[in-house]
Amino acid sequence: MDACAHNGGVASEWSCYWRAADRPIEVMRARFDRHVYHRHSHDAYSFGITERGAQSFTCRGGGHVSAEGMVMAFNPDDPHDGRSATEPGFTYRIVHIGPELVADVIGDATGKHSAPLFSAPVLDDPVLGAALRRLSAALVENRGRLEQDEAVTAAVLALARRGSTSPPGVRPESAPVERARELLHAEFHRNIGAAELAAAAGCSRHALHRGFLAAHGMAASDYQRQVRLRAARRLLEQGRPPAEVAAEVGFADQPHLTRWFARYYGITPAAYRSSTVITGR
């Protein structure tokens, strides 16, 4: 059975999730009308296609709209939010592919293990849309491993050739921001305040706030929450109970984790924990 859940008790909103058993690929299909994504990013390339309605979001300093049939392309660690742009809401599917897998596919095809950069968050390209639909179907329907591999390769190469521009540059990150980021990763479960973070960074709180926004597109508090949520995902994939996970990664309780997990990923921790595993039978 697919792991599907209604969003916050709203009957018209639902989301379904699938995870690959042995490689960094995840798929979600969802319908939302009132749900609003909090600003966040993924540690993977994220390629979505709007199936019905339209959705709007901010990314890379601008506002964008993805209408029916359009493709969305987010680079790893690309901060964005999201909401419905039409009264009836929208339905979409999105595939998250780990950067190492994308680099392997491109390297196998070109001999260059480069990471593509998608400069346009929205692409109106029917060929890319068709490639994403085929990939999603191969994964969700748990088709044979060879067919899944072929669909992954075809989609990644189509996206890289038709939608990408060049390898991404290195994000500007000062030494103080780097020190602060390292502390947030090392001790994400702790309740770290602005004064402690600035002391570890070796700069003022204001300078750290400006530097963090410039380097990562979000405040340090949002970054800390995102690190916690990514840790929660890993523990949930191991089958750990959401209440236990919430306590371990630094949330006040299970409802606190559930609220933020849904705002970032569009699905509850319990539904993610029980999401269908793609095995490539």
Secondary structure by P-SEA (a helix, b strand, c coil): cccccccccccccbbbbbbbcccbbbbbbbccccccccccccccbbbbbbccbbbbbbcccbbbbbcccbbbbbcccccccccccccccccbbbbbbcaaaaaaaaaaacccbbbbbbcccccccaaaaaaaaaaaaaaaacccaaaaaaaaaaaaaaaaacccccccccccccaaaaaaaaaaaacccccccaaaaaaaacccaaaaaaaaaacccccaaaaaaaaaaaaaaaaaaacccaaaaaaaaccccaaaaaaaaaacccccaaaaaaccccccc
